[in-house]
């Protein structure tokens, strides 16, 4: 009976040590914030607006 308790104790201690030795995965990084790039489209609209304004003033 004493031998059985000792074996059970050794198994429980070994299993708990192995469970503590597991690596924790790193947290998942948050997604980037939503947004729309403001680049060449704004410049195109500005130039088109200037041409439209010049055309309307000449007419």
C-alpha positions in Angstrom: 0.0 0.0 0.0 2.9 2.4 0.8 4.6 1.6 -2.5 1.3 2.4 -4.4 0.9 5.7 -2.7 4.5 6.6 -3.5 4.1 5.8 -7.1 0.9 7.8 -7.3 2.6 10.8 -5.7 5.5 10.6 -8.1 3.2 10.4 -11.1 1.1 13.4 -9.9 4.1 15.5 -9.2 5.7 14.7 -12.5 2.5 15.5 -14.4 2.0 18.8 -12.6 5.6 19.8 -13.4 5.1 19.0 -17.1 1.9 21.0 -17.2 3.7 24.0 -15.7 6.5 23.7 -18.3 4.2 24.2 -21.3 4.9 27.4 -23.3 2.2 30.0 -23.4 1.5 31.2 -26.9 2.0 34.9 -27.5 -1.2 37.1 -27.7 -2.7 37.8 -31.1 -1.8 41.3 -32.2 -4.9 43.6 -32.8 -5.9 44.3 -36.4 -4.8 47.6 -37.9 -7.3 50.5 -37.5 -9.6 50.9 -40.4 -9.1 53.8 -42.8 -9.0 54.9 -46.3 -5.8 56.1 -48.0 -6.0 59.7 -49.2 -3.6 60.0 -52.1 -3.9 60.5 -55.9 -7.7 60.6 -55.9 -8.0 63.8 -54.0 -5.5 65.5 -56.4 -7.5 64.3 -59.4 -10.7 65.7 -58.0 -9.1 69.0 -57.2 -7.7 69.4 -60.7 -11.0 68.3 -62.3 -12.9 70.9 -60.1 -10.5 73.7 -61.2 -11.0 72.8 -64.8 -14.8 72.7 -64.4 -14.8 76.0 -62.6 -12.7 77.7 -65.3 -15.0 76.2 -68.0 -18.1 77.5 -66.2 -16.7 81.0 -65.8 -15.7 81.2 -69.4 -19.2 80.1 -70.7 
